[in-house]
Amino acid sequence: TAAKTVAIVSSNNQKKLTVPATVKVAGEDFTVTSIGKKAFSGKKIKKVVIDGTNLKSVHKNAFKGSKNLNKVVVKNVKKNSKVGKQIVKAVKRANSSAKVVFK
C-alpha cells in the first residue's frame, strides 16, 4: 500500500509551533510532505520547529503574515537542498530578520 501523505495548510496562531514528520488523523498515520501557502500566517507566531524528514516542498508564501516570526529550526534537512532553500526563501519573505537554523 502507498504511504498516506498530508500537506500543512493552516496552523494555530500561537507563539511556538512544531511540524512533525508524521501526524495522526483519526487513528491513521500520515506523512507530512509539504507546507502550503499561508500555512503559518498568525501574528503571534514567533518560533516554528520543522522536522523535514519527509518534506518535499514548501510554498514561497508559507509564512506570509507571520510578521513577528523570529526563528525557524529545521531538522533533518540540508541547508543547500531544494527544500532547505524553499524554507529560507519563505521565512525571509515573511520577516527578513528572522533566523533559520538547520540541525
VMD Tcl script that draws the C-alpha trace (Angstrom):
set ca {
  {0.00 0.00 0.00}
  {1.12 3.53 -0.73}
  {2.00 5.76 2.17}
  {-0.62 8.34 3.03}
  {0.61 11.91 2.84}
  {-0.64 15.26 4.08}
  {0.15 18.95 3.50}
  {0.15 21.55 6.27}
  {-2.28 24.25 5.10}
  {-3.06 26.15 8.31}
  {-1.99 26.34 11.94}
  {-2.94 27.73 15.31}
  {-1.94 31.32 15.98}
  {0.38 30.68 18.91}
  {3.94 31.66 19.83}
  {5.59 28.31 19.12}
  {4.58 25.70 16.55}
  {6.04 22.30 15.74}
  {5.68 20.49 12.42}
  {6.28 16.76 12.93}
  {7.46 14.31 10.24}
  {4.17 12.41 10.61}
  {0.74 13.26 12.02}
  {-2.06 11.02 13.24}
  {-5.57 11.74 11.96}
  {-8.49 9.54 13.06}
  {-6.05 6.85 14.19}
  {-4.15 6.76 10.88}
  {-0.59 7.94 10.31}
  {0.09 10.45 7.53}
  {3.49 11.60 6.29}
  {3.93 15.40 6.15}
  {5.27 16.08 2.64}
  {4.53 19.78 2.07}
  {3.80 23.12 3.70}
  {1.26 25.18 1.77}
  {0.56 28.85 1.13}
  {-0.10 30.82 4.34}
  {0.21 27.67 6.48}
  {1.77 29.82 9.22}
  {0.16 33.23 8.95}
  {-0.58 34.22 12.54}
  {0.75 37.43 14.01}
  {1.57 35.69 17.32}
  {3.86 33.11 15.73}
  {7.47 33.66 16.84}
  {9.13 30.25 16.52}
  {8.49 27.25 14.28}
  {10.27 23.90 14.58}
  {10.06 21.73 11.46}
  {11.01 18.05 11.19}
  {11.68 17.95 7.48}
  {12.38 14.21 7.23}
  {9.64 13.70 4.61}
  {9.22 17.25 3.29}
  {9.24 17.60 -0.48}
  {8.06 21.21 -0.90}
  {7.43 24.46 0.96}
  {5.34 27.22 -0.64}
  {7.16 30.56 -1.01}
  {4.36 32.25 1.00}
  {4.12 29.56 3.70}
  {4.91 32.11 6.44}
  {3.11 35.11 4.88}
  {1.58 37.24 7.61}
  {3.91 35.96 10.35}
  {5.50 39.37 10.84}
  {6.73 38.52 14.37}
  {8.43 35.29 13.29}
  {12.00 35.40 14.56}
  {13.28 31.81 14.43}
  {12.69 28.67 12.41}
  {14.53 25.49 13.42}
  {14.75 22.87 10.66}
  {15.68 19.28 11.47}
  {16.65 16.54 9.01}
  {17.01 18.87 6.00}
  {20.28 20.07 4.48}
  {20.60 23.84 4.12}
  {21.52 23.69 0.44}
  {18.87 21.14 -0.54}
  {15.84 22.19 -2.61}
  {13.54 22.09 0.45}
  {16.13 23.86 2.62}
  {16.31 26.73 0.14}
  {12.49 26.86 -0.09}
  {12.22 27.18 3.69}
  {14.79 30.00 3.84}
  {13.05 31.87 1.00}
  {9.62 31.52 2.63}
  {10.86 32.69 6.04}
  {12.73 35.69 4.62}
  {9.63 36.75 2.64}
  {7.69 36.91 5.92}
  {10.39 38.56 8.03}
  {13.79 39.37 6.55}
  {15.43 39.45 10.00}
  {14.20 36.01 11.10}
  {16.84 33.31 11.69}
  {16.71 29.91 10.05}
  {18.73 27.24 11.90}
  {19.45 23.82 10.37}
  {20.16 20.95 12.79}
}
mol new
graphics top color blue
foreach p $ca { graphics top sphere $p radius 0.5 }
foreach p [lrange $ca 0 end-1] q [lrange $ca 1 end] { graphics top cylinder $p $q radius 0.2 }
display resetview
